[in-house]
Amino acid sequence: MTAPAIPAVLAPLVCYLDQLEGRASLDELSARLRESPVTLDDVRDYVHFDPHHYARNLVTEGPGYSLLVLCWRSGQRSPI
């Protein structure tokens, strides 16, 4: 099974992250995330739940980052 394609709406964010040579500025990253018009429909292929604990579903990763969709069922928690 092949991984789903990265949603086009996330392409600018992934491009930005891929070109970084160090850590992203939190202010810059926060601004880019606020400006990203991601909807549930955009990431639906990455929405998978686990009956026993929350799920971390990888969209893509690069040097120094992982882009994930986190999914919790009602009552599930994630550790600190």
ChimeraX attribute file (.defattr): number of C-alpha atoms within 10 A of each C-alpha:
attribute: neighborCount
match mode: 1-to-1
recipient: residues
	/A:1	3
	/A:2	4
	/A:3	10
	/A:4	11
	/A:5	10
	/A:6	15
	/A:7	14
	/A:8	11
	/A:9	14
	/A:10	17
	/A:11	12
	/A:12	12
	/A:13	16
	/A:14	18
	/A:15	10
	/A:16	12
	/A:17	21
	/A:18	14
	/A:19	10
	/A:20	12
	/A:21	9
	/A:22	9
	/A:23	11
	/A:24	14
	/A:25	9
	/A:26	9
	/A:27	9
	/A:28	10
	/A:29	15
	/A:30	12
	/A:31	11
	/A:32	14
	/A:33	13
	/A:34	10
	/A:35	10
	/A:36	14
	/A:37	10
	/A:38	14
	/A:39	9
	/A:40	9
	/A:41	10
	/A:42	14
	/A:43	18
	/A:44	11
	/A:45	16
	/A:46	20
	/A:47	17
	/A:48	14
	/A:49	15
	/A:50	12
	/A:51	9
	/A:52	9
	/A:53	14
	/A:54	19
	/A:55	19
	/A:56	17
	/A:57	17
	/A:58	14
	/A:59	18
	/A:60	14
	/A:61	13
	/A:62	12
	/A:63	12
	/A:64	12
	/A:65	13
	/A:66	14
	/A:67	16
	/A:68	16
	/A:69	16
	/A:70	15
	/A:71	18
	/A:72	18
	/A:73	13
	/A:74	7
	/A:75	7
	/A:76	13
	/A:77	10
	/A:78	10
	/A:79	4
	/A:80	3
